[in-house]
Amino acid sequence: MVIGGSVSDTDGSALLRRRIGRKLAALRKEIGMSQEKSAALLQRSPATIHRIEAGDHRVKFRDIEVKAMCELYEASPEDRAELLALAAETRTSGASAWWHDYTNTRLPSWFGLFVRLESGAERIRKYEPESVPGLLQTREYAREVTGVPHGLINSQEVERQVDFRMERQRLLASPRPPHLSVVLSEAVIRRAVGGPKIMAAQLQHLLDVTRSPSVRLRVLPFEAGVHGGMTSAFTILEFPAIPGTSEPLEPPLVYVDSLTGALYLDKPTEVAAYNLAWDDVTSRALDETSSRTFITATMEAFTRG
């Protein structure tokens, strides 16, 4: 079921198809090849190449065709692997590509897409009302929040997901990390996840990681009252431009998850609504210096406790 959306079952893999199409178009443009020349060399019509790059729902991304285009466009091994993985997902996502069931004990199959989008983003903005976001968690904190509600997944799966989360954090130490801006509700800072010792270490980690120029963190205090982020946590991803153009590789994307599903929103009106929510939250949050002071004082209180 799609809540508050207008995506039909047949449009479930639209995001994946558009991602593949934009990536192929970017590779073609990087080597200075026109759609017409590409069509001639691939023995396809120009209209077909246009549909592929537009992510048209009629296009079936078969491995043999993706490989041929990757070879023609001189794609790197990394780009080739990404495109083949995305093509495979278009054949399995189906109707659940927007609200994805992941109540089994495996990492959700759709999450690979989010990780690829996250790793390719130029700017990431996150509002979190309940917990520290995964990119900023310590291992001990991650273990505590991944293990609830008890009985949903077993202890071995908890450890596997925690390992996966720690691996994701390498993104922030990459040569060109995304600009990460995070606003945390005061509740996130005060909630003693795992007890005072684990929480004090988590808060110290926040202070450490936000010394990086690419990471900004602010706290939304309780006294802010009603604010634009009260409906849910959300993440806004923005992407770099295609080389030589002002066109982004992907349009801005909003990601919202829950205990049993995840929602991708890329319609301009949807992204605009969350931009308004972000602006409202940041207008009410403490500045970065005051946020660090608040986190430090709370950490010291946990340490004394």
MOMO-V228086 format. One record per residue. N is the residue number from 0. PHI is phi in whole degrees, -180 to 180 (NA if undefined). Layout:
BEGIN
n->N phi->PHI
n->N phi->PHI
END
This chain:
BEGIN
n->0 phi->NA
n->1 phi->-98
n->2 phi->-89
n->3 phi->66
n->4 phi->-122
n->5 phi->-128
n->6 phi->-87
n->7 phi->-83
n->8 phi->-58
n->9 phi->-71
n->10 phi->-98
n->11 phi->-59
n->12 phi->-99
n->13 phi->-59
n->14 phi->-62
n->15 phi->-63
n->16 phi->-63
n->17 phi->-66
n->18 phi->-61
n->19 phi->-63
n->20 phi->-61
n->21 phi->-66
n->22 phi->-65
n->23 phi->-64
n->24 phi->-63
n->25 phi->-64
n->26 phi->-65
n->27 phi->-62
n->28 phi->-67
n->29 phi->-62
n->30 phi->-99
n->31 phi->72
n->32 phi->-102
n->33 phi->-81
n->34 phi->-62
n->35 phi->-66
n->36 phi->-69
n->37 phi->-59
n->38 phi->-61
n->39 phi->-66
n->40 phi->-70
n->41 phi->-90
n->42 phi->59
n->43 phi->-126
n->44 phi->-80
n->45 phi->-57
n->46 phi->-64
n->47 phi->-66
n->48 phi->-61
n->49 phi->-62
n->50 phi->-65
n->51 phi->-60
n->52 phi->-72
n->53 phi->-86
n->54 phi->69
n->55 phi->-55
n->56 phi->-66
n->57 phi->-81
n->58 phi->-80
n->59 phi->-106
n->60 phi->-83
n->61 phi->-83
n->62 phi->-56
n->63 phi->-62
n->64 phi->-76
n->65 phi->-63
n->66 phi->-62
n->67 phi->-63
n->68 phi->-69
n->69 phi->-62
n->70 phi->-66
n->71 phi->-63
n->72 phi->-92
n->73 phi->57
n->74 phi->-68
n->75 phi->-70
n->76 phi->-56
n->77 phi->-67
n->78 phi->-66
n->79 phi->-62
n->80 phi->-64
n->81 phi->-64
n->82 phi->-66
n->83 phi->-68
n->84 phi->-67
n->85 phi->-66
n->86 phi->-61
n->87 phi->-64
n->88 phi->-67
n->89 phi->-66
n->90 phi->-90
n->91 phi->-123
n->92 phi->-71
n->93 phi->55
n->94 phi->-71
n->95 phi->-98
n->96 phi->-70
n->97 phi->-103
n->98 phi->-103
n->99 phi->-107
n->100 phi->-78
n->101 phi->-134
n->102 phi->-81
n->103 phi->-80
n->104 phi->-92
n->105 phi->-101
n->106 phi->-59
n->107 phi->-61
n->108 phi->-62
n->109 phi->-72
n->110 phi->-69
n->111 phi->-58
n->112 phi->-63
n->113 phi->-61
n->114 phi->-63
n->115 phi->-65
n->116 phi->-65
n->117 phi->-61
n->118 phi->-71
n->119 phi->-96
n->120 phi->-75
n->121 phi->-92
n->122 phi->-142
n->123 phi->-127
n->124 phi->-120
n->125 phi->-132
n->126 phi->-114
n->127 phi->-130
n->128 phi->-92
n->129 phi->-122
n->130 phi->-147
n->131 phi->-64
n->132 phi->-64
n->133 phi->-55
n->134 phi->-65
n->135 phi->-118
n->136 phi->-84
n->137 phi->-79
n->138 phi->-60
n->139 phi->-66
n->140 phi->-64
n->141 phi->-59
n->142 phi->-63
n->143 phi->-66
n->144 phi->-77
n->145 phi->-73
n->146 phi->-83
n->147 phi->-118
n->148 phi->-70
n->149 phi->-61
n->150 phi->99
n->151 phi->-71
n->152 phi->-136
n->153 phi->-84
n->154 phi->-64
n->155 phi->-65
n->156 phi->-69
n->157 phi->-57
n->158 phi->-63
n->159 phi->-65
n->160 phi->-70
n->161 phi->-65
n->162 phi->-58
n->163 phi->-62
n->164 phi->-66
n->165 phi->-64
n->166 phi->-63
n->167 phi->-60
n->168 phi->-67
n->169 phi->-61
n->170 phi->-55
n->171 phi->-73
n->172 phi->-104
n->173 phi->-72
n->174 phi->-57
n->175 phi->-129
n->176 phi->-71
n->177 phi->-69
n->178 phi->-81
n->179 phi->-105
n->180 phi->-117
n->181 phi->-127
n->182 phi->-118
n->183 phi->-112
n->184 phi->-63
n->185 phi->-54
n->186 phi->-59
n->187 phi->-63
n->188 phi->-74
n->189 phi->-88
n->190 phi->-71
n->191 phi->-83
n->192 phi->-66
n->193 phi->77
n->194 phi->103
n->195 phi->-57
n->196 phi->-65
n->197 phi->-64
n->198 phi->-70
n->199 phi->-62
n->200 phi->-65
n->201 phi->-64
n->202 phi->-66
n->203 phi->-63
n->204 phi->-63
n->205 phi->-61
n->206 phi->-63
n->207 phi->-69
n->208 phi->-69
n->209 phi->-82
n->210 phi->-76
n->211 phi->-70
n->212 phi->-65
n->213 phi->-92
n->214 phi->-121
n->215 phi->-124
n->216 phi->-136
n->217 phi->-134
n->218 phi->-110
n->219 phi->-96
n->220 phi->-75
n->221 phi->-57
n->222 phi->-68
n->223 phi->-65
n->224 phi->73
n->225 phi->-65
n->226 phi->-149
n->227 phi->-72
n->228 phi->-102
n->229 phi->-74
n->230 phi->-77
n->231 phi->-176
n->232 phi->-69
n->233 phi->-157
n->234 phi->-129
n->235 phi->-112
n->236 phi->-108
n->237 phi->-127
n->238 phi->-119
n->239 phi->-70
n->240 phi->-76
n->241 phi->-61
n->242 phi->-50
n->243 phi->83
n->244 phi->-137
n->245 phi->-102
n->246 phi->-86
n->247 phi->-69
n->248 phi->-60
n->249 phi->-134
n->250 phi->-70
n->251 phi->-55
n->252 phi->-137
n->253 phi->-108
n->254 phi->-120
n->255 phi->-131
n->256 phi->-122
n->257 phi->-148
n->258 phi->-63
n->259 phi->-124
n->260 phi->-174
n->261 phi->-145
n->262 phi->-127
n->263 phi->-105
n->264 phi->-126
n->265 phi->-131
n->266 phi->-69
n->267 phi->-53
n->268 phi->-68
n->269 phi->-69
n->270 phi->-63
n->271 phi->-62
n->272 phi->-63
n->273 phi->-74
n->274 phi->-64
n->275 phi->-65
n->276 phi->-61
n->277 phi->-63
n->278 phi->-60
n->279 phi->-68
n->280 phi->-63
n->281 phi->-68
n->282 phi->-69
n->283 phi->-103
n->284 phi->-79
n->285 phi->-65
n->286 phi->-73
n->287 phi->-64
n->288 phi->-65
n->289 phi->-65
n->290 phi->-65
n->291 phi->-63
n->292 phi->-63
n->293 phi->-64
n->294 phi->-64
n->295 phi->-62
n->296 phi->-64
n->297 phi->-68
n->298 phi->-60
n->299 phi->-63
n->300 phi->-66
n->301 phi->-65
n->302 phi->-64
n->303 phi->-67
n->304 phi->-71
END
